[in-house]
Structure formats: C-alpha cells, structure tokens
Amino acid sequence: MLPVSVAFLFYLILGMLALRGVSIPMYASLRRFTVVFVMSFDYLISGITHSTPVTLTVALQIMGCVLAAVNDLEYNPSGYAYIFLYNAATAIYLVIIKHVKTRNDFLNSFSMMYLNSVMLIPTLIVTSYVLGDIDRVRQFEHVYEMGFIVSFLASAILAFVLNYAIFWNTSANSALTQTVSGQIKDIGTVLLGYIAFPPDALNFLNICGVTLGFAGSLSYA
C-alpha cells in the first residue's frame, strides 16, 4: 500500500496547484491528457494493452484537447505544467490502485482506502507543519464560525465519497475506465465554469475542442 499512499500524496498536492493559472473549462479539457498517461503506465506497470476502438476514442479526446489548447488565448505555461504533472500523478495513482487490488484480492475498496489514509497521516501532519498550513488554520478568523465548520465537514464528506468511488470503480473496472468515465462529470463543470467564471478570452475553436473531447469520452462509454 505504500506506493498507493505516495502516489496519492502527489495527487493531492498537484491537484491543488493545477487549478492555478487556467480557466475551469480549459482545466477540464487538459485533464483529458490523463488517458495517455494511464495507457502508458498500464503497459509499463501491468503489461496491459488496449484495443484499436479504445485507442481511437482516446485519440479523439486528445484531438479535442489539443484543439482547445492551441486556441487558448489565456495560455499560462506554469498552469499547463502543473496540469500535466497532475495528469501523470493521477494516472500513476489509478494504475497502482488497480495493480495492488489485482495482486491482493483479499483487500476491498474500503480497506484499501482506510490503509491509504492511515499511512498518510504522519506525512500530511509534517508537510502541513513545514508549509505553515497549521499556523494559517489557527490564524483564520472564521475557523470557529458555524458556516465554515458546516462547509468544511461537507467538503470532507464529499471527499470521502469521491475517493471511495475512485477506489471502487478502479478496482471493479480499470484505471482507463475510471479516467474516461470520470470526465463525463466535466460537462456540468465546464458549463458552470463558463457561467460562474467567464474567461476573458473565448473563441469558437476553443469551444469546438472542448466539445470534441467530450464526444471522445462519450464514444468510449
């Protein structure tokens, strides 16, 4: 379980950094490159290859991603770099979950998630102390307000549900299926992102690229 915990740590950290520097629609679009990393790590770690139809649907997603990125007038190099590192970390995390589950069939999704969380507690405490997050929490003026407490608990519960769903879906199906099926939710994310956080620069080709990526995800399903 140690490889899963290490991969999850990088997955958490890079996930927060990846949201910086790009709009939400572009973030959702660039995340589709994760499938390329998943297919590569599937082969390198587990020796898994994928059929031609699956490869073609993935290619369609990547074409949409490239089209959207080429015409992204808000291009931010650091933002793109963080997203691609996050894609790689996500792929390693999912592939290792499936690999560990295959080799340890006695572990169910909940026990894997529990062990992963327990093993990460010391590392996260040290990391939070070194980065000064613990002091920031103490100094946060709204930390004891009911609204913040309720929002924080709701966020924690949703994170638990999401992580359990990732473990369960990846264990029952495959890392590639989890990656592609997880992108379906981005339809709502992109629409709400355009409405709530309208980008300063938006063009027809950018929208076409995002749409083409979604078409690839639906074709896989």
C-alpha positions as CSV (number, residue, x, y, z in Angstrom):
1,M,0.0,0.0,0.0
2,L,3.0,2.4,0.4
3,P,3.2,3.1,-3.4
4,V,-0.6,4.0,-3.4
5,S,0.0,6.4,-0.5
6,V,2.9,8.1,-2.1
7,A,1.0,8.4,-5.4
8,F,-2.0,9.8,-3.5
9,L,0.2,12.4,-1.8
10,F,1.4,13.8,-5.1
11,Y,-2.1,13.5,-6.5
12,L,-3.4,15.8,-3.7
13,I,-0.6,18.4,-3.8
14,L,-0.5,18.7,-7.6
15,G,-4.3,18.7,-7.8
16,M,-4.4,22.0,-5.8
17,L,-1.6,23.5,-7.8
18,A,-3.2,22.5,-11.1
19,L,-6.2,24.8,-10.6
20,R,-4.0,27.8,-10.8
21,G,-3.4,29.7,-14.0
22,V,-6.1,28.3,-16.3
23,S,-9.8,28.7,-16.6
24,I,-12.1,25.9,-15.4
25,P,-13.2,24.8,-18.9
26,M,-9.5,24.6,-20.0
27,Y,-8.6,22.7,-16.8
28,A,-11.3,20.2,-17.6
29,S,-10.2,19.9,-21.2
30,L,-6.5,19.5,-20.5
31,R,-7.3,16.8,-17.9
32,R,-8.2,14.5,-20.8
33,F,-4.5,14.0,-21.4
34,T,-4.6,11.8,-18.3
35,V,-5.8,8.9,-20.5
36,V,-2.5,8.9,-22.4
37,F,-0.5,8.6,-19.2
38,V,-2.9,5.9,-18.0
39,M,-2.5,3.8,-21.1
40,S,1.3,4.2,-20.9
41,F,1.6,3.3,-17.2
42,D,-0.9,0.4,-17.7
43,Y,1.6,-1.1,-20.2
44,L,4.7,-0.2,-18.2
45,I,3.5,-1.4,-14.8
46,S,1.0,-4.1,-15.6
47,G,1.7,-5.0,-19.2
48,I,-1.9,-4.1,-20.2
49,T,-2.6,-3.2,-23.9
50,H,-5.8,-1.7,-25.3
51,S,-7.9,-2.4,-28.4
52,T,-8.0,-0.3,-31.5
53,P,-11.5,1.1,-30.9
54,V,-10.5,2.2,-27.4
55,T,-7.3,3.8,-28.8
56,L,-9.3,5.7,-31.4
57,T,-11.7,7.1,-28.8
58,V,-8.8,8.2,-26.7
59,A,-7.2,9.8,-29.8
60,L,-10.5,11.7,-30.4
61,Q,-10.3,13.1,-26.8
62,I,-6.7,14.2,-27.3
63,M,-7.5,15.9,-30.6
64,G,-10.2,17.9,-28.8
65,C,-7.8,18.8,-26.0
66,V,-5.1,19.9,-28.5
67,L,-7.6,22.0,-30.5
68,A,-8.8,23.7,-27.3
69,A,-5.3,24.3,-26.0
70,V,-3.9,25.7,-29.3
71,N,-6.6,28.4,-29.3
72,D,-6.4,29.1,-25.6
73,L,-5.8,32.9,-25.6
74,E,-5.2,32.8,-21.9
75,Y,-2.3,30.4,-22.2
76,N,-0.3,30.1,-18.9
77,P,2.9,28.0,-19.1
78,S,3.1,27.3,-15.4
79,G,-0.6,26.4,-15.3
80,Y,-0.2,24.0,-18.1
81,A,2.9,22.4,-16.5
82,Y,1.0,21.8,-13.2
83,I,-1.9,20.2,-15.0
84,F,0.4,17.8,-17.0
85,L,2.2,16.9,-13.8
86,Y,-1.2,16.3,-12.1
87,N,-2.3,14.2,-15.1
88,A,0.8,12.0,-14.6
89,A,0.2,11.7,-10.8
90,T,-3.4,10.8,-11.4
91,A,-2.5,8.1,-13.9
92,I,0.1,6.6,-11.6
93,Y,-2.3,6.7,-8.7
94,L,-5.1,4.9,-10.6
95,V,-2.9,2.3,-12.2
96,I,-1.2,1.4,-8.9
97,I,-4.7,1.0,-7.2
98,K,-5.7,-1.5,-9.9
99,H,-2.3,-3.2,-9.7
100,V,-2.4,-3.6,-5.9
101,K,-6.0,-4.8,-6.0
102,T,-5.2,-7.4,-8.6
103,R,-2.3,-8.8,-6.5
104,N,-4.1,-8.5,-3.2
105,D,-7.7,-9.7,-3.9
106,F,-8.5,-10.0,-0.2
107,L,-8.5,-6.2,0.1
108,N,-11.8,-4.5,-0.7
109,S,-12.1,-0.8,-1.8
110,F,-12.9,0.4,1.8
111,S,-9.9,-1.4,3.4
112,M,-7.5,-0.1,0.7
113,M,-8.8,3.5,1.2
114,Y,-8.5,3.1,5.0
115,L,-5.0,1.8,4.9
116,N,-4.0,4.5,2.4
117,S,-5.4,7.3,4.7
118,V,-3.8,5.9,7.9
119,M,-0.4,5.6,6.3
120,L,-0.6,9.2,5.0
121,I,-1.5,10.9,8.4
122,P,2.1,11.3,9.7
123,T,3.3,12.6,6.3
124,L,0.5,15.1,6.0
125,I,1.0,16.4,9.5
126,V,4.7,17.0,8.9
127,T,4.0,18.5,5.4
128,S,1.3,20.9,6.9
129,Y,3.7,22.0,9.6
130,V,6.6,22.6,7.3
131,L,4.5,24.6,4.8
132,G,2.9,26.6,7.6
133,D,-0.7,25.4,7.0
134,I,-1.3,24.6,10.7
135,D,-0.5,28.2,11.6
136,R,-2.7,29.5,8.8
137,V,-5.6,27.5,10.2
138,R,-5.0,28.9,13.7
139,Q,-5.0,32.4,12.4
140,F,-8.0,32.0,10.1
141,E,-10.6,34.4,11.6
142,H,-13.6,32.3,10.6
143,V,-12.4,28.9,11.8
144,Y,-14.9,28.7,14.7
145,E,-17.9,30.0,12.8
146,M,-20.7,27.6,12.1
147,G,-20.9,28.4,8.4
148,F,-17.2,27.5,7.9
149,I,-17.5,24.3,10.1
150,V,-20.5,23.1,8.1
151,S,-18.8,23.8,4.8
152,F,-15.6,22.1,5.9
153,L,-17.5,19.0,7.1
154,A,-19.5,18.8,3.9
155,S,-16.3,19.1,1.9
156,A,-14.7,16.3,3.9
157,I,-17.7,14.0,3.4
158,L,-17.8,14.6,-0.3
159,A,-14.1,13.9,-0.5
160,F,-14.6,10.6,1.3
161,V,-17.4,9.7,-1.1
162,L,-15.4,10.7,-4.2
163,N,-12.3,8.8,-3.1
164,Y,-14.3,5.7,-2.2
165,A,-15.9,5.8,-5.7
166,I,-12.5,6.1,-7.3
167,F,-11.2,3.1,-5.4
168,W,-14.3,1.1,-6.1
169,N,-14.6,1.9,-9.8
170,T,-10.9,1.4,-10.5
171,S,-10.9,-1.9,-8.7
172,A,-14.0,-3.2,-10.3
173,N,-13.2,-2.0,-13.9
174,S,-9.9,-0.4,-14.9
175,A,-7.8,2.7,-14.5
176,L,-8.7,3.7,-18.0
177,T,-12.4,3.3,-17.4
178,Q,-12.2,5.4,-14.3
179,T,-10.3,8.1,-16.1
180,V,-12.8,8.3,-19.0
181,S,-16.0,7.9,-17.0
182,G,-14.8,10.5,-14.5
183,Q,-14.6,13.0,-17.3
184,I,-18.4,12.8,-18.0
185,K,-19.0,15.0,-15.0
186,D,-16.9,17.7,-16.6
187,I,-19.8,18.5,-18.9
188,G,-21.5,20.2,-15.9
189,T,-18.2,21.6,-14.7
190,V,-17.4,23.3,-18.0
191,L,-20.9,24.8,-18.3
192,L,-20.9,26.1,-14.8
193,G,-17.4,27.3,-15.2
194,Y,-18.2,29.4,-18.2
195,I,-21.2,30.9,-16.3
196,A,-19.6,31.4,-12.9
197,F,-16.1,32.3,-14.0
198,P,-16.3,33.6,-17.6
199,P,-12.9,33.6,-19.3
200,D,-11.6,36.9,-20.6
201,A,-10.9,35.3,-24.0
202,L,-13.2,32.7,-25.6
203,N,-13.3,31.6,-29.2
204,F,-15.1,29.2,-31.5
205,L,-12.2,26.8,-31.9
206,N,-11.7,26.6,-28.1
207,I,-15.4,25.6,-27.7
208,C,-15.1,23.1,-30.5
209,G,-12.1,21.5,-28.9
210,V,-13.8,21.1,-25.5
211,T,-16.9,19.6,-27.3
212,L,-14.7,17.2,-29.3
213,G,-13.1,16.0,-26.2
214,F,-16.5,15.2,-24.6
215,A,-17.5,13.4,-27.8
216,G,-14.5,11.1,-27.3
217,S,-15.4,10.4,-23.7
218,L,-19.0,9.5,-24.7
219,S,-17.7,7.3,-27.5
220,Y,-15.6,5.3,-25.1
221,A,-18.7,4.8,-22.8
